[in-house]
Amino acid sequence: MNPEQMRALLQDITERAIAFRAGRGEAPARPLHTYAEARAAFEAALPEHGAPPEQVIAELAALAEPGLANMVGPRFFGWVIGATEPAGMAADWLTSVWGQNTGNAHATPASSACEEIAGRWLLDLLDLPRQSSVGFVTGATIANFTCLAAARGEVLRRVGWDVEADGLFGAPPVHVVLGEEAHSTVFSGLRYLGLGAKRVISVPVNEQGVMQRGAFAHAIEKLDGPIIAIAQAGHINSGAFDPFEEIAAAAQAKGAWLHVDGAFGLWARACPERSHLGRGLERADSWGVDGHKWLQTPHDSGYAIVRDAEAHRRAMLIAASYLPEGKERHPADYAPELSRRARGFATWAMIKALGRDGVADLVGRHCEQARRMAERLAGEPGIEVMNDVVLNQVAVRLGADMDGAAADALTDRTIARIQRDGVCFVGGANWRGRQIIRISVISANTTTADIDRSAEAILNAWRAERHANT
Ligand SMILES: *Cc1c(COP(=O)(O)O)cnc(C)c1O
């Protein structure tokens, strides 16, 4: 490709990008295509012959755009999804342009160094022990997995077992203790590590989904041998935090490794008005957190943070004869991947673009907006906000005055209607035995007006479905 062709290609995608982003404010929040329609659009036999890139891109955009959710729009409250903000998005473009395979510091000095500094900034922002190591991974799923791998290695090393060399066959049993409502991906991590998703000790939770007072200490009191404890900063439905002060104290007393799944909630520590929620979690041994949620980086971006950098490195080290070593920090030694994209650039760019005060404002604003949303909805007959809105999540129960099954069906129909209307996007979940609407306020683009408009759309859908029901 000559420079003129390159210019034409990049100008073409630039124009497409501008048009796409400019239209997000008023575009429907849901995808226009269903999965079946999207699949039909892409359905084609393997191309026998190549095609010019600009033609490929034009076709890709035409096929994909109707099936895209408006996840970067201002009224997308589904799951917990950041908005891929401009500085991170642009850094991510350059990341692809530069094409750095970011495994080794000598092979790609700039992307490795950028990652190291961005990692230090993260520790500062989240106020975690500054000696911790930071692995740049795809998201909190793999961040949790990576941290738990370090935990598994270290708790077994302390009892004289080298799991990295000898595996788990014949190893002393490891107790895993976690809250009854730990995130599903934590169980995936346990599965990948041979620790078993079901071989866990579940600590009972309260109505916010966090461990009951004293319950964790009670659960580990009588345990013997290596223990891995897993707590949560930011429950997926309520946004609530486990009681870290007492959990950390009890874990420490038993010599347990304490890991914190803080995919989005850990960011509360970057906001002075919310940092009290996570008080005590700095005493843990490891933390999994996302960039692509509250920091608004592009997908995929998560961070595995481990207090004991050596334990982290022992678990993830990739030694290959063809890779230069030396004393530098090699990115591949802290993530379960060798060849990968230079994720540090987008993180660096987002932190630089927001600054400490920008991150604090963003988190603070979302928490206030979530509260506003909850207040708007809670005034309506038949609607109940189930959680204390301490963070950015709102769990809404519809038909509070109705029989459970009927209310669940009505909730599902209301969610479908909200999605169809397209003003905003909310998802459902099952919590405490009931279908709920889960609203996550986490897009950098959401304004107060978007909250009011979305609350109105949700109320209208609820009134229409309730009316249709009677
Ligand atoms: C989102 C989330 C995860 C999983 O993170 P991914 O980035 O999707 O891999 C884990 N735990 C909690 C609490 C989450 O909110």
The ligand as an SDF file (V2000), in Angstrom:
LIG
                    3D

 15 15  0  0  0  0  0  0  0  0999 V2000
  -17.6250   -6.8580   35.0100 C   0  0  0  0  0  0  0  0  0  0  0  0
  -17.2580   -7.5960   36.2230 C   0  0  0  0  0  0  0  0  0  0  0  0
  -16.3840   -8.7010   36.1730 C   0  0  0  0  0  0  0  0  0  0  0  0
  -15.8720   -9.2290   34.8640 C   0  0  0  0  0  0  0  0  0  0  0  0
  -15.1200   -8.2710   34.1930 O   0  0  0  0  0  0  0  0  0  0  0  0
  -14.8380   -8.3340   32.6320 P   0  0  0  0  0  0  0  0  0  0  0  0
  -14.1740   -7.0390   32.3490 O   0  0  0  0  0  0  0  0  0  0  0  0
  -16.1770   -8.4710   31.9650 O   0  0  0  0  0  0  0  0  0  0  0  0
  -13.9600   -9.4930   32.3580 O   0  0  0  0  0  0  0  0  0  0  0  0
  -16.0220   -9.2890   37.3620 C   0  0  0  0  0  0  0  0  0  0  0  0
  -16.5060   -8.8530   38.5340 N   0  0  0  0  0  0  0  0  0  0  0  0
  -17.3630   -7.8120   38.6280 C   0  0  0  0  0  0  0  0  0  0  0  0
  -17.8490   -7.3770   39.9700 C   0  0  0  0  0  0  0  0  0  0  0  0
  -17.7730   -7.1540   37.4650 C   0  0  0  0  0  0  0  0  0  0  0  0
  -18.6110   -6.1110   37.5430 O   0  0  0  0  0  0  0  0  0  0  0  0
  1  2  1  0
  2  3  1  0
  2 14  2  0
  3  4  1  0
  3 10  2  0
  4  5  1  0
  5  6  1  0
  6  7  2  0
  6  8  1  0
  6  9  1  0
 10 11  1  0
 11 12  2  0
 12 13  1  0
 12 14  1  0
 14 15  1  0
M  END
$$$$
